[in-house]
Amino acid sequence: EVPVSTTTSVPVDSVILPLQWSGPANLDLDSVSTGGLRSASFPPPRWLDLDPENGRGCLRFRTVDSLAMAPSEGELLELVFTVDTDVDYANNSVRLEDYGSCRLRFITDRGPYVPRVSNGSVRICEGRNCDRELAARRPTARRHP
């Protein structure tokens, strides 16, 4: 599962998300989940485009009855991927990145805007060295006096 989170300071009526995923693990997009998340009260998202062979899809959320998504922060949706079981270790990217006519944007009563994006990745690790491999790559924070 890969969470997609947002922070908004104004009510949002519609969201368009250009999603792209790639990497050695050959991820297959299994489903999109909104249960218990910020978008749970919206109608289910609709695919404007879905191209799994090229690892991309364009999702649209649209409110109904003028019930905009309230300003807040938190998870908007979760992308659920499946992966080939033959993969022992892989690092795949999952990006919100424009392609073709699919452009990232949030629509508000003040007009559209493009939010800042922080892209993520999916790390697949299995076997005895998994914990060591992940621990070596995990960032650490140090407190300065």
N, CA, C and O atoms as a DFTB+ gen file, in Angstrom:
580 C
 N C O
     1  1       0.838      -1.187       0.000
     2  2       0.000       0.000       0.000
     3  2       0.880       1.247       0.000
     4  3       1.881       1.325       0.712
     5  1       0.483       2.211      -0.811
     6  2       1.205       3.475      -0.883
     7  2       0.201       4.590      -0.594
     8  3      -0.717       4.812      -1.383
     9  1       0.367       5.298       0.535
    10  2      -0.570       6.383       0.842
    11  2      -0.283       7.622       0.001
    12  3       0.870       7.933      -0.298
    13  1      -1.348       8.321      -0.375
    14  2      -1.238       9.614      -1.048
    15  2      -1.900      10.615      -0.118
    16  3      -3.112      10.571       0.093
    17  1      -1.099      11.519       0.439
    18  2      -1.585      12.487       1.425
    19  2      -1.618      13.884       0.834
    20  3      -0.865      14.208      -0.085
    21  1      -2.507      14.707       1.381
    22  2      -2.626      16.087       0.926
    23  2      -2.762      17.021       2.110
    24  3      -3.216      16.631       3.186
    25  1      -2.365      18.250       1.891
    26  2      -2.604      19.334       2.835
    27  2      -3.266      20.445       2.036
    28  3      -2.714      20.928       1.048
    29  1      -4.453      20.843       2.473
    30  2      -5.165      21.909       1.767
    31  2      -5.594      22.974       2.766
    32  3      -5.947      22.671       3.905
    33  1      -5.557      24.215       2.326
    34  2      -5.945      25.327       3.198
    35  2      -7.273      25.946       2.772
    36  3      -7.772      26.860       3.430
    37  1      -7.844      25.455       1.680
    38  2      -9.155      25.916       1.203
    39  2      -9.979      24.679       0.849
    40  3      -9.412      23.617       0.590
    41  1     -11.320      24.800       0.833
    42  2     -12.148      23.664       0.420
    43  2     -11.843      23.267      -1.030
    44  3     -11.642      24.126      -1.889
    45  1     -11.811      21.962      -1.287
    46  2     -11.484      21.435      -2.613
    47  2     -12.698      20.695      -3.173
    48  3     -13.285      19.846      -2.503
    49  1     -13.066      21.032      -4.419
    50  2     -14.211      20.419      -5.080
    51  2     -13.834      19.234      -5.968
    52  3     -14.642      18.328      -6.171
    53  1     -12.626      19.239      -6.488
    54  2     -12.216      18.199      -7.410
    55  2     -10.701      18.038      -7.349
    56  3      -9.970      19.006      -7.137
    57  1     -10.242      16.808      -7.535
    58  2      -8.814      16.496      -7.514
    59  2      -8.511      15.626      -8.730
    60  3      -9.216      14.651      -8.992
    61  1      -7.470      15.976      -9.466
    62  2      -6.986      15.144     -10.571
    63  2      -5.556      14.734     -10.242
    64  3      -4.689      15.577     -10.015
    65  1      -5.325      13.413     -10.221
    66  2      -4.021      12.865      -9.840
    67  2      -3.435      12.041     -10.983
    68  3      -3.951      10.967     -11.291
    69  1      -2.356      12.528     -11.620
    70  2      -1.642      11.712     -12.600
    71  2      -0.641      10.822     -11.852
    72  3       0.318      11.326     -11.267
    73  1      -0.855       9.533     -11.869
    74  2      -0.028       8.582     -11.122
    75  2       0.877       7.825     -12.083
    76  3       0.447       7.400     -13.156
    77  1       2.140       7.663     -11.684
    78  2       3.071       6.868     -12.477
    79  2       3.883       5.997     -11.534
    80  3       4.302       6.450     -10.469
    81  1       4.104       4.753     -11.923
    82  2       4.884       3.834     -11.114
    83  2       5.805       3.033     -12.030
    84  3       5.440       2.685     -13.153
    85  1       7.013       2.746     -11.525
    86  2       7.994       2.012     -12.332
    87  2       9.053       1.414     -11.429
    88  3       9.165       1.775     -10.258
    89  1       9.823       0.502     -11.980
    90  2      10.930      -0.089     -11.252
    91  2      11.080      -1.568     -11.544
    92  3      10.288      -2.144     -12.290
    93  1      12.086      -2.177     -10.962
    94  2      12.417      -3.572     -11.278
    95  2      11.404      -4.592     -10.761
    96  3      11.402      -5.727     -11.236
    97  1      10.550      -4.236      -9.815
    98  2       9.635      -5.214      -9.232
    99  2       8.386      -5.446     -10.069
   100  3       7.582      -6.318      -9.739
   101  1       8.202      -4.677     -11.155
   102  2       7.048      -4.855     -12.032
   103  2       5.740      -4.810     -11.229
   104  3       4.982      -5.779     -11.201
   105  1       5.497      -3.680     -10.587
   106  2       4.304      -3.503      -9.772
   107  2       3.041      -3.544     -10.627
   108  3       3.003      -3.001     -11.731
   109  1       2.016      -4.195     -10.099
   110  2       0.693      -4.181     -10.713
   111  2      -0.239      -3.430      -9.780
   112  3      -0.349      -3.781      -8.605
   113  1      -0.911      -2.404     -10.282
   114  2      -1.874      -1.674      -9.475
   115  2      -3.097      -2.556      -9.285
   116  3      -3.785      -2.903     -10.246
   117  1      -3.356      -2.912      -8.044
   118  2      -4.453      -3.814      -7.715
   119  2      -5.749      -3.052      -7.457
   120  3      -6.807      -3.420      -7.969
   121  1      -5.660      -1.979      -6.652
   122  2      -6.871      -1.221      -6.310
   123  2      -6.500       0.125      -5.708
   124  3      -5.339       0.405      -5.407
   125  1      -7.529       0.946      -5.546
   126  2      -7.413       2.246      -4.894
   127  2      -8.401       2.227      -3.737
   128  3      -9.578       1.919      -3.921
   129  1      -7.917       2.556      -2.547
   130  2      -8.773       2.524      -1.361
   131  2      -8.944       3.925      -0.786
   132  3      -7.979       4.682      -0.680
   133  1     -10.180       4.267      -0.416
   134  2     -10.455       5.546       0.232
   135  2     -11.118       5.350       1.596
   136  3     -11.387       6.328       2.293
   137  1     -11.381       4.118       1.982
   138  2     -12.079       3.826       3.239
   139  2     -11.393       4.419       4.450
   140  3     -10.215       4.155       4.690
   141  1     -12.125       5.226       5.225
   142  2     -11.604       5.834       6.437
   143  2     -10.653       6.995       6.206
   144  3     -10.058       7.500       7.158
   145  1     -10.498       7.429       4.964
   146  2      -9.561       8.508       4.645
   147  2     -10.323       9.794       4.343
   148  3     -11.553       9.806       4.359
   149  1      -9.597      10.873       4.070
   150  2     -10.225      12.182       3.819
   151  2     -11.246      12.153       2.698
   152  3     -12.215      12.911       2.727
   153  1     -11.050      11.300       1.719
   154  2     -11.929      11.255       0.552
   155  2     -13.055      10.232       0.691
   156  3     -13.776       9.986      -0.276
   157  1     -13.221       9.635       1.864
   158  2     -14.220       8.574       2.041
   159  2     -15.647       9.045       1.766
   160  3     -16.490       8.242       1.368
   161  1     -15.930      10.323       1.968
   162  2     -17.292      10.823       1.738
   163  2     -17.543      11.178       0.267
   164  3     -18.683      11.438      -0.115
   165  1     -16.497      11.190      -0.554
   166  2     -16.649      11.450      -1.984
   167  2     -17.217      10.204      -2.666
   168  3     -17.095       9.098      -2.140
   169  1     -17.837      10.385      -3.837
   170  2     -18.126       9.198      -4.661
   171  2     -16.796       8.528      -5.014
   172  3     -15.756       9.185      -4.969
   173  1     -16.805       7.250      -5.362
   174  2     -15.540       6.580      -5.715
   175  2     -14.806       7.351      -6.818
   176  3     -15.438       7.917      -7.710
   177  1     -13.473       7.371      -6.754
   178  2     -12.713       8.060      -7.807
   179  2     -12.948       7.372      -9.145
   180  3     -13.254       6.180      -9.202
   181  1     -12.802       8.137     -10.214
   182  2     -13.011       7.623     -11.564
   183  2     -11.698       7.706     -12.331
   184  3     -10.998       8.717     -12.274
   185  1     -11.372       6.643     -13.044
   186  2     -10.182       6.647     -13.891
   187  2     -10.480       7.424     -15.159
   188  3     -11.360       7.038     -15.928
   189  1      -9.762       8.510     -15.387
   190  2      -9.839       9.224     -16.657
   191  2      -8.982       8.513     -17.694
   192  3      -9.258       8.574     -18.892
   193  1      -7.935       7.837     -17.218
   194  2      -7.042       7.060     -18.056
   195  2      -6.404       6.008     -17.168
   196  3      -6.051       6.301     -16.025
   197  1      -6.251       4.804     -17.662
   198  2      -5.538       3.757     -16.937
   199  2      -4.735       2.962     -17.952
   200  3      -5.301       2.359     -18.864
   201  1      -3.411       2.959     -17.794
   202  2      -2.491       2.314     -18.721
   203  2      -1.500       1.477     -17.905
   204  3      -0.344       1.869     -17.748
   205  1      -1.948       0.319     -17.380
   206  2      -1.071      -0.470     -16.508
   207  2       0.178      -0.996     -17.209
   208  3       1.202      -1.196     -16.556
   209  1       0.121      -1.224     -18.516
   210  2       1.303      -1.709     -19.235
   211  2       2.444      -0.702     -19.169
   212  3       3.613      -1.089     -19.164
   213  1       2.113       0.594     -19.119
   214  2       3.130       1.638     -19.018
   215  2       3.223       2.233     -17.614
   216  3       3.902       3.241     -17.418
   217  1       2.551       1.626     -16.635
   218  2       2.651       2.062     -15.248
   219  2       2.136       3.469     -15.008
   220  3       2.823       4.290     -14.401
   221  1       0.917       3.754     -15.488
   222  2       0.381       5.080     -15.244
   223  2      -1.148       5.075     -15.304
   224  3      -1.773       4.216     -15.927
   225  1      -1.711       6.063     -14.635
   226  2      -3.151       6.229     -14.637
   227  2      -3.505       7.615     -14.132
   228  3      -2.739       8.238     -13.396
   229  1      -4.670       8.088     -14.534
   230  2      -5.126       9.424     -14.160
   231  2      -6.452       9.282     -13.404
   232  3      -7.451       8.845     -13.976
   233  1      -6.458       9.647     -12.132
   234  2      -7.626       9.517     -11.260
   235  2      -8.279      10.864     -11.030
   236  3      -7.600      11.886     -10.931
   237  1      -9.616      10.860     -10.946
   238  2     -10.335      12.099     -10.634
   239  2     -11.318      11.854      -9.499
   240  3     -12.115      10.916      -9.530
   241  1     -11.238      12.725      -8.492
   242  2     -12.216      12.783      -7.413
   243  2     -13.064      14.013      -7.651
   244  3     -12.536      15.080      -7.966
   245  1     -14.354      13.883      -7.506
   246  2     -15.227      15.047      -7.660
   247  2     -16.299      14.988      -6.581
   248  3     -16.924      13.948      -6.368
   249  1     -16.504      16.103      -5.907
   250  2     -17.526      16.161      -4.869
   251  2     -18.907      16.238      -5.502
   252  3     -19.051      16.574      -6.678
   253  1     -19.906      15.924      -4.712
   254  2     -21.298      16.035      -5.170
   255  2     -22.059      16.945      -4.221
   256  3     -21.678      17.107      -3.061
   257  1     -23.123      17.528      -4.714
   258  2     -24.002      18.366      -3.886
   259  2     -23.257      19.483      -3.168
   260  3     -23.605      19.847      -2.045
   261  1     -22.227      20.030      -3.820
   262  2     -21.460      21.164      -3.284
   263  2     -20.816      20.887      -1.934
   264  3     -20.575      21.818      -1.166
   265  1     -20.534      19.628      -1.630
   266  2     -19.854      19.291      -0.377
   267  2     -18.365      19.172      -0.638
   268  3     -17.859      18.082      -0.901
   269  1     -17.676      20.276      -0.568
   270  2     -16.241      20.289      -0.832
   271  2     -15.482      19.590       0.293
   272  3     -15.964      19.505       1.422
   273  1     -14.278      19.087      -0.032
   274  2     -13.406      18.512       0.978
   275  2     -12.874      19.655       1.835
   276  3     -12.263      20.593       1.324
   277  1     -13.107      19.570       3.119
   278  2     -12.724      20.640       4.044
   279  2     -11.203      20.794       4.101
   280  3     -10.468      19.828       3.897
   281  1     -10.738      22.012       4.378
   282  2      -9.293      22.221       4.549
   283  2      -8.777      21.342       5.689
   284  3      -9.367      21.288       6.769
   285  1      -7.675      20.663       5.429
   286  2      -7.118      19.749       6.421
   287  2      -5.853      19.138       5.846
   288  3      -5.392      19.528       4.773
   289  1      -5.299      18.178       6.570
   290  2      -4.195      17.395       6.029
   291  2      -4.408      15.944       6.402
   292  3      -5.031      15.632       7.417
   293  1      -3.877      15.054       5.560
   294  2      -4.004      13.630       5.813
   295  2      -4.121      12.848       4.522
   296  3      -4.046      13.403       3.425
   297  1      -4.307      11.537       4.678
   298  2      -4.359      10.647       3.522
   299  2      -5.624      10.852       2.705
   300  3      -6.732      10.896       3.238
   301  1      -5.432      10.977       1.408
   302  2      -6.534      11.108       0.462
   303  2      -6.944       9.732      -0.059
   304  3      -8.131       9.440      -0.208
   305  1      -5.952       8.897      -0.330
   306  2      -6.214       7.545      -0.823
   307  2      -4.999       6.672      -0.583
   308  3      -3.920       7.155      -0.241
   309  1      -5.196       5.377      -0.770
   310  2      -4.095       4.424      -0.733
   311  2      -4.101       3.631      -2.036
   312  3      -5.137       3.133      -2.476
   313  1      -2.941       3.528      -2.631
   314  2      -2.764       2.719      -3.832
   315  2      -2.296       1.338      -3.375
   316  3      -1.338       1.230      -2.610
   317  1      -2.958       0.298      -3.833
   318  2      -2.604      -1.061      -3.439
   319  2      -1.992      -1.757      -4.652
   320  3      -2.640      -1.921      -5.686
   321  1      -0.740      -2.160      -4.505
   322  2      -0.013      -2.831      -5.575
   323  2       0.229      -4.292      -5.227
   324  3       0.318      -4.650      -4.052
   325  1       0.333      -5.127      -6.239
   326  2       0.808      -6.495      -6.064
   327  2       2.118      -6.603      -6.839
   328  3       2.389      -5.820      -7.750
   329  1       2.914      -7.584      -6.456
   330  2       4.235      -7.720      -7.060
   331  2       4.531      -9.196      -7.303
   332  3       4.033     -10.066      -6.589
   333  1       5.335      -9.461      -8.304
   334  2       5.772     -10.813      -8.625
   335  2       6.506     -11.394      -7.420
   336  3       7.380     -10.734      -6.859
   337  1       6.171     -12.605      -7.017
   338  2       6.781     -13.211      -5.824
   339  2       8.229     -13.605      -6.030
   340  3       8.900     -13.966      -5.063
   341  1       8.737     -13.552      -7.251
   342  2      10.133     -13.919      -7.508
   343  2      11.108     -12.810      -7.135
   344  3      12.320     -13.022      -7.183
   345  1      10.616     -11.651      -6.770
   346  2      11.483     -10.511      -6.459
   347  2      11.922     -10.584      -5.000
   348  3      11.084     -10.651      -4.102
   349  1      13.253     -10.570      -4.758
   350  2      13.771     -10.584      -3.392
   351  2      13.945      -9.174      -2.839
   352  3      13.656      -8.916      -1.671
   353  1      14.425      -8.258      -3.695
   354  2      14.636      -6.885      -3.235
   355  2      14.498      -5.957      -4.432
   356  3      15.062      -6.205      -5.498
   357  1      13.746      -4.894      -4.241
   358  2      13.593      -3.912      -5.313
   359  2      13.147      -2.590      -4.712
   360  3      12.502      -2.562      -3.664
   361  1      13.488      -1.514      -5.368
   362  2      13.044      -0.182      -4.969
   363  2      12.351       0.431      -6.180
   364  3      12.998       0.740      -7.181
   365  1      11.045       0.605      -6.090
   366  2      10.239       1.127      -7.196
   367  2       9.733       2.514      -6.861
   368  3       9.446       2.816      -5.703
   369  1       9.624       3.355      -7.871
   370  2       9.113       4.704      -7.628
   371  2       7.616       4.763      -7.893
   372  3       7.097       4.071      -8.769
   373  1       6.936       5.601      -7.122
   374  2       5.525       5.922      -7.320
   375  2       5.467       7.442      -7.307
   376  3       5.832       8.078      -6.318
   377  1       4.997       8.032      -8.436
   378  2       5.091       9.472      -8.596
   379  2       3.741      10.086      -8.971
   380  3       2.922       9.461      -9.645
   381  1       3.531      11.311      -8.523
   382  2       2.455      12.156      -9.034
   383  2       3.126      13.056     -10.060
   384  3       3.766      14.049      -9.714
   385  1       2.970      12.690     -11.339
   386  2       3.705      13.383     -12.397
   387  2       2.832      13.490     -13.636
   388  3       2.273      12.496     -14.100
   389  1       2.716      14.703     -14.170
   390  2       1.902      14.938     -15.355
   391  2       2.350      14.062     -16.521
   392  3       3.538      13.789     -16.693
   393  1       1.377      13.633     -17.313
   394  2       1.673      12.961     -18.577
   395  2       0.500      13.197     -19.530
   396  3      -0.652      13.278     -19.104
   397  1       0.806      13.305     -20.808
   398  2      -0.243      13.549     -21.799
   399  2      -1.128      14.713     -21.386
   400  3      -0.641      15.785     -21.027
   401  1      -2.435      14.488     -21.441
   402  2      -3.376      15.547     -21.038
   403  2      -3.744      15.473     -19.561
   404  3      -4.545      16.280     -19.088
   405  1      -3.179      14.529     -18.831
   406  2      -3.471      14.402     -17.392
   407  2      -2.519      15.284     -16.600
   408  3      -1.314      15.037     -16.559
   409  1      -3.068      16.307     -15.977
   410  2      -2.276      17.294     -15.226
   411  2      -2.733      17.326     -13.770
   412  3      -3.928      17.406     -13.486
   413  1      -1.773      17.263     -12.855
   414  2      -2.066      17.346     -11.429
   415  2      -2.709      18.691     -11.109
   416  3      -2.148      19.741     -11.421
   417  1      -3.892      18.657     -10.482
   418  2      -4.509      19.904     -10.053
   419  2      -5.631      19.637      -9.066
   420  3      -6.267      18.583      -9.066
   421  1      -5.844      20.634      -8.229
   422  2      -6.967      20.674      -7.305
   423  2      -7.856      21.821      -7.769
   424  3      -7.365      22.899      -8.107
   425  1      -9.158      21.585      -7.785
   426  2     -10.103      22.613      -8.217
   427  2     -10.855      23.109      -6.991
   428  3     -11.407      22.319      -6.225
   429  1     -10.872      24.426      -6.815
   430  2     -11.566      25.046      -5.686
   431  2     -12.537      26.093      -6.234
   432  3     -12.555      26.361      -7.435
   433  1     -13.341      26.681      -5.350
   434  2     -14.242      27.745      -5.813
   435  2     -13.462      28.987      -6.239
   436  3     -14.022      29.880      -6.874
   437  1     -12.182      29.051      -5.897
   438  2     -11.315      30.165      -6.315
   439  2     -10.562      29.852      -7.605
   440  3      -9.805      30.686      -8.102
   441  1     -10.771      28.646      -8.149
   442  2     -10.083      28.240      -9.368
   443  2      -9.130      27.093      -9.113
   444  3      -9.002      26.636      -7.976
   445  1      -8.456      26.616     -10.156
   446  2      -7.534      25.485     -10.005
   447  2      -6.184      25.927      -9.457
   448  3      -5.758      27.066      -9.645
   449  1      -5.528      25.005      -8.781
   450  2      -4.131      25.227      -8.390
   451  2      -3.395      23.907      -8.398
   452  3      -4.001      22.840      -8.294
   453  1      -2.074      23.989      -8.523
   454  2      -1.221      22.810      -8.546
   455  2      -0.510      22.728      -7.194
   456  3       0.243      23.635      -6.840
   457  1      -0.740      21.654      -6.435
   458  2      -0.111      21.528      -5.115
   459  2       1.355      21.110      -5.236
   460  3       1.793      20.596      -6.265
   461  1       2.099      21.347      -4.154
   462  2       3.465      20.834      -4.077
   463  2       3.396      19.320      -3.923
   464  3       2.455      18.797      -3.327
   465  1       4.384      18.620      -4.456
   466  2       4.374      17.164      -4.474
   467  2       5.644      16.618      -3.841
   468  3       6.738      17.129      -4.076
   469  1       5.485      15.570      -3.033
   470  2       6.607      14.774      -2.541
   471  2       6.352      13.350      -2.991
   472  3       5.426      12.705      -2.499
   473  1       7.150      12.849      -3.911
   474  2       6.943      11.515      -4.440
   475  2       7.505      10.463      -3.501
   476  3       8.372      10.751      -2.675
   477  1       7.002       9.238      -3.633
   478  2       7.402       8.151      -2.752
   479  2       7.985       6.991      -3.518
   480  3       8.206       7.062      -4.727
   481  1       8.229       5.922      -2.789
   482  2       8.751       4.714      -3.413
   483  2       8.218       3.501      -2.666
   484  3       7.751       3.600      -1.531
   485  1       8.299       2.374      -3.320
   486  2       7.916       1.101      -2.733
   487  2       9.183       0.276      -2.628
   488  3       9.857       0.041      -3.630
   489  1       9.514      -0.165      -1.421
   490  2      10.700      -0.989      -1.227
   491  2      10.235      -2.400      -0.914
   492  3       9.444      -2.618       0.003
   493  1      10.733      -3.349      -1.682
   494  2      10.382      -4.751      -1.496
   495  2      11.624      -5.464      -1.018
   496  3      12.684      -5.375      -1.637
   497  1      11.487      -6.172       0.086
   498  2      12.626      -6.817       0.697
   499  2      12.141      -8.117       1.319
   500  3      11.100      -8.146       1.974
   501  1      12.884      -9.177       1.118
   502  2      12.466     -10.455       1.666
   503  2      13.702     -11.243       2.056
   504  3      14.746     -11.131       1.414
   505  1      13.583     -12.032       3.098
   506  2      14.676     -12.905       3.473
   507  2      15.448     -12.395       4.671
   508  3      15.057     -11.427       5.324
   509  1      16.548     -13.064       4.944
   510  2      17.320     -12.840       6.160
   511  2      17.935     -11.443       6.241
   512  3      18.004     -10.876       7.331
   513  1      18.379     -10.876       5.129
   514  2      19.051      -9.580       5.136
   515  2      18.086      -8.404       5.066
   516  3      18.525      -7.255       5.023
   517  1      16.793      -8.662       5.055
   518  2      15.803      -7.617       4.859
   519  2      15.895      -6.534       5.933
   520  3      15.991      -5.352       5.602
   521  1      15.868      -6.909       7.195
   522  2      15.899      -5.918       8.275
   523  2      17.185      -5.103       8.239
   524  3      17.159      -3.888       8.434
   525  1      18.307      -5.767       7.992
   526  2      19.593      -5.069       7.906
   527  2      19.609      -4.097       6.739
   528  3      20.092      -2.973       6.870
   529  1      19.079      -4.528       5.592
   530  2      19.055      -3.693       4.387
   531  2      18.201      -2.452       4.628
   532  3      18.612      -1.340       4.298
   533  1      17.024      -2.638       5.198
   534  2      16.144      -1.503       5.461
   535  2      16.724      -0.580       6.521
   536  3      16.623       0.640       6.393
   537  1      17.329      -1.137       7.565
   538  2      17.906      -0.318       8.625
   539  2      19.052       0.531       8.079
   540  3      19.224       1.678       8.492
   541  1      19.827      -0.017       7.164
   542  2      20.955       0.725       6.590
   543  2      20.473       1.898       5.743
   544  3      21.188       2.890       5.604
   545  1      19.277       1.799       5.177
   546  2      18.759       2.842       4.308
   547  2      17.821       3.806       5.016
   548  3      17.438       4.828       4.445
   549  1      17.448       3.497       6.243
   550  2      16.494       4.325       6.974
   551  2      17.171       5.606       7.462
   552  3      18.227       5.543       8.091
   553  1      16.585       6.746       7.185
   554  2      17.194       7.987       7.677
   555  2      17.066       8.087       9.187
   556  3      16.118       7.574       9.782
   557  1      18.014       8.741       9.782
   558  2      17.974       8.935      11.222
   559  2      17.986      10.425      11.523
   560  3      18.529      11.224      10.760
   561  1      17.388      10.779      12.629
   562  2      17.377      12.191      13.047
   563  2      18.202      12.318      14.316
   564  3      18.124      11.467      15.202
   565  1      18.968      13.350      14.400
   566  2      19.774      13.584      15.593
   567  2      19.330      14.881      16.224
   568  3      19.024      15.863      15.546
   569  1      19.304      14.856      17.505
   570  2      18.923      16.041      18.251
   571  2      20.173      16.843      18.596
   572  3      21.153      16.303      19.110
   573  1      20.122      18.122      18.310
   574  2      21.280      18.974      18.613
   575  2      20.970      19.793      19.868
   576  3      19.866      20.316      20.021
   577  1      21.945      19.897      20.752
   578  2      21.696      20.686      21.976
   579  2      21.516      22.163      21.694
   580  3      21.301      22.946      22.620
